[in-house]
Amino acid sequence: MDTRVKPAYDGLNIYDGLVDSIYNRPMTYLLRPLLLALAVLLTAAAPAQAGRDNLVIGITQFPATFHPNIENMAAKSYILAATRRPFTAYGADWKLSCLLCAELPTLENGGAKLETTPDGKPGMAVTYKIQPKATWGDGVPLTTEDVLFTWRAGRHPQSGFSGEEFYRRVYKIDAPDAKTFTLHYDKVFFEYNALGGGFDILPAHIEAKIFDAAPADYRTRSAYVSDTTNKGLYFGPYRIAAVTTGSHVTLERNETWWGQAPAFNRVTVRSVENTSALEANLLSSAIDKIAGDLGLAIDEAIAFEKRHGAKFNIVTKPGLVYEHIDLNLANPILADARVRRALLLAVDRASMTKQLFAGRQPVADSNVTALDWIHTEDTAKYPFDPKRAAQLLDEAGWMQKQKGAIRTNAKGEKLNLEFMSTAGNRSRELVQQVLQSQWKEAGIEVRIRNQPARVFFGETVSQRKFEAMAMFAWIASPESVPRSQLHSAHIPRADNNWAGQNYTGYANPKMDALIEAIEVELDRPKREKLWHDLQKLYAEDLPVLPLYFRSNTHILPKWLKGVTPTGNLDMTTLWIETWRVEE
């Protein structure tokens, strides 16, 4: 048991353990329908929802940390979105709006202004007013003191904060009063008033003394790690009241929340990493809903809808979710672009998505979906072409002595790659098996080794410990600049305390220049052209293997209303106070 968080028991853990122990054992997929039925029987004795005061949500991951600015993981974002608010967010209409600020600053309303930086370059000053009633859960007002501390901590080279570009770009903050602050940026850029993830406000009255004592150790000593249930860490509709590591997080109403009162006294977010067991928990009423942000894949949801659709409200939302395979470019095999292109040409992604996902998840040619206005079709394409894949592998020095044999190089070394993803995700496991089989046909030996999501994201991916390939998804906002994922300055390293999300280690000066040019271009048509150039370069270099763009399916009880999927980076739980019960 993790002693850093307080355990809590709600009477359901024993059933989760029985289900998980069954589904986490190696098995053939032919046996899973029988085991699913057994799991339903095992969980049938779990206590049903008592009234409608409590809501139990099922997700497939458990957070590696609860610190809002360290490490990026969807499970953490989903839970914290119910307990905190960013200054701005993109709703279901994909328009930017204020959540923690009183009014969205723009150049038109004077909240944002062009200025000259101290070194004589064009810059911007953007002024925000904090919601007047915003208060931490322990009653301490949320003020500009918290803003200034968060910025100071994020600028420290050893803090390990994500989104370090923001902290570098803001060279000064003015705070004329407790609820007003002005960010001074060292450049003019089109996303000037989007102040969301990466700059999540921290309580200075709790965190400052911990940070100042040992900045390099802050990621493990923060109260979000050592005292997770401290009321003073939260200021949303709910606060974290209890944590059972690897199992569930209990949220209770935050007495100091200034907005609309949420409908539920308690919300329990349960982690069931095996998607078959997640279904069983829903059918047995151990959980009320499956979060689309972190729930069943589209193929599982389609099958579930055929069997049980009449009992639930099932909402599928296409969006900005990009399933892909990160490649560790420090691996000498993958450092060769010919091998990367061959890996993609050797697999039939179109047939795979058609057969596994009923064609509802389109094949990705780059990192930008057709749903985003910046998308272009004018990029390199990689249709299934085994002959061309073989030619590229031959050119790269990986020869196949006979049909069906694993390719080797001049030293006799096999073309062997490790393939990792999140354990227990049935769809990803199926995709891995399809890809593994097709790569074997091309003479590429692939070993599958998966891990629980909290380990996979919390350490393996974030610290670039994967040997070759890591499959997961990026979730983006509209027109989201991929600086953290693709710019060479954002490669996680020990000396920057593993900040950044460029897990592949990709470093191309052309890509760096395009990212920097896009950020500062205010003219929309000119920016669109730069975006097209970025997608072309991405498809040519292939620092990752694009797979497909996902649709997320939210499975809701009939009585739960007001849940509106966004289809973008901002989780549905950012608007949890609008969820309601209608029998």
KALINVEN-V32775 format. One record per backbone hydrogen bond with DSSP energy under -1.0 kcal/mol. CO is the residue of the C=O (numbers start at 1). NH is the residue of the N-H. Records with the same first field share a line. If there is no record, write none. Layout:
CO->NH + NH
This chain:
2->5
6->243
12->16
13->17
14->18
15->19
16->20
17->21
18->22
19->23
20->24
22->25
28->31
31->35
32->36
33->37
34->38
35->39
36->40
37->41
38->42
39->43
43->46
53->265 + 266
55->268
56->288 + 289
57->270
58->291
59->272
69->162
73->77
74->78
75->79
76->80
77->81
79->82
80->83 + 84
82->238
83->235 + 236
87->99 + 101
89->97
91->94
95->91
97->89
100->131
106->112
111->127
113->125
115->123
117->120
121->117
123->115
124->185
125->113
126->183
128->181
129->102
131->134
134->142
136->139
140->136
143->146 + 147
144->148
145->149
146->150
147->151
148->152
149->153
150->154
151->155
153->156
156->159
163->166
164->168
165->169
166->170
169->186
172->184
174->182
178->144
179->130
181->128
182->174
183->126
184->171
185->124
189->192
191->194
195->88
196->199
203->206 + 207
204->208
207->211
208->212
209->213
214->217
215->218
217->220 + 221
218->222
222->225 + 226
223->227
227->230
230->233
231->234
234->137
237->254
239->252
242->250
244->247 + 248
247->271
248->244
249->269
250->241 + 242
251->267
252->239
254->257
265->253
266->55
267->251
268->57
269->249
270->59
274->278
275->279
276->280
277->281
278->282
279->283
280->284
281->286 + 287
282->285
289->58
290->555
294->60
297->301
298->302
299->303
300->304
301->305
302->306
303->307
304->308
305->309
308->311
309->312
313->556
315->554
317->552
320->476
321->550
322->474
323->547 + 548
324->472
325->545
326->470
327->329
328->331
331->335
336->340
337->341
338->342
339->343
340->344
341->345
342->346
344->347
345->385
347->349
348->352
349->353
350->354
351->355
352->356
353->357 + 359
357->360
362->549
369->372
372->375
377->379
385->389
386->390
387->391
388->392
389->393
390->394
391->395
392->396
393->398
394->397
399->408
402->405
407->415
408->399
409->412
413->409
414->416
415->445
417->447
418->469
419->449
420->471
421->451
422->425
424->275
425->429
426->430
427->431
428->432
429->433
430->434
431->435
432->436
433->437
434->438
435->439
436->440
437->441
439->444
440->443
443->407
445->417
447->419
451->423
452->455 + 456
453->457
455->459 + 460
456->461
459->463
460->465
461->464
468->328
469->420
470->326
472->324
474->322
476->569
481->483
482->486
483->487
484->501
487->490
490->502
493->498
494->497
501->503
502->505
504->329
508->512
509->513
510->514
511->515
512->516
513->517
514->518
515->519
516->520
519->190
523->527
524->528
525->529
526->530
527->531
528->532
529->533
530->534
531->535
532->536
533->537
534->538
535->539
536->540
537->541
538->542
543->327
545->325
547->364
548->323
550->319
552->317
554->315
555->290
556->313
557->560
559->582
561->580
567->320
571->574
572->575
573->576
575->578
576->579
580->561
